[in-house]
């Protein structure tokens, strides 16, 4: 779902609500908000001294903020409404850029606001894959592997029964991505690098859709019972 926030003469912002996590929205800006990153603020207290993050947390309902290059990803509390927040977030971002003041002060981030390195985030996601996700889809010949984690982007490849499978995106977006955002909210995008046209014999066959259409869906974490 995409919205283009009201434009001014120099700055445009595109808001993209997450399909996997409706409480997360990514704001892509036509200018660099802050070079480098990602810089992740999972609590209001960690934003002290960083102007953009402070202003965003001042908006009712903002729960966490991620800034990387020209992207600002904002998480909201479940009771807050994006219809009320989106314009406010856009206004804050534009005002910060026009001010000429650095959006993020890196000194306090080193002590904890950015949280984890790419390598640490990769380790956490690998543990998720090994302990839950790949176990759930292995019975159907599928596997998800990490290609790289860099600047808030997670690159993955899908192999075995998932390569070329008609249900692969359901597995990726409604199962894996939901779980990733729980353990690594620093991730802005999950990019599937798989060449799905090269799959030789996917487990899922269109002729058997009525039997196996949900074969590799990872159960949502919201179930509360865990994966088996």
Secondary structure, DSSP 8 states (H G I E B T S, - for coil): -EEE----SS--EEEEE-SS-TTEEEEEESS-SEEEEEEEE-SGGGGTT-HHHHHHHTSTTEEEEEEEETEEEEEE-TTS-HHHHHHHHHHHHHHHHHH-S-S--HHHIIIIIS---HHHHHHHHHHHIIIIIHHHHHTTTEEEEEEEEETTEEEEEEEETTTT-TTHHHIIIIIIHHHHHHH-TT--EEEE---GGG-SS-S--GGGHHHHTTTT----GGGSS---
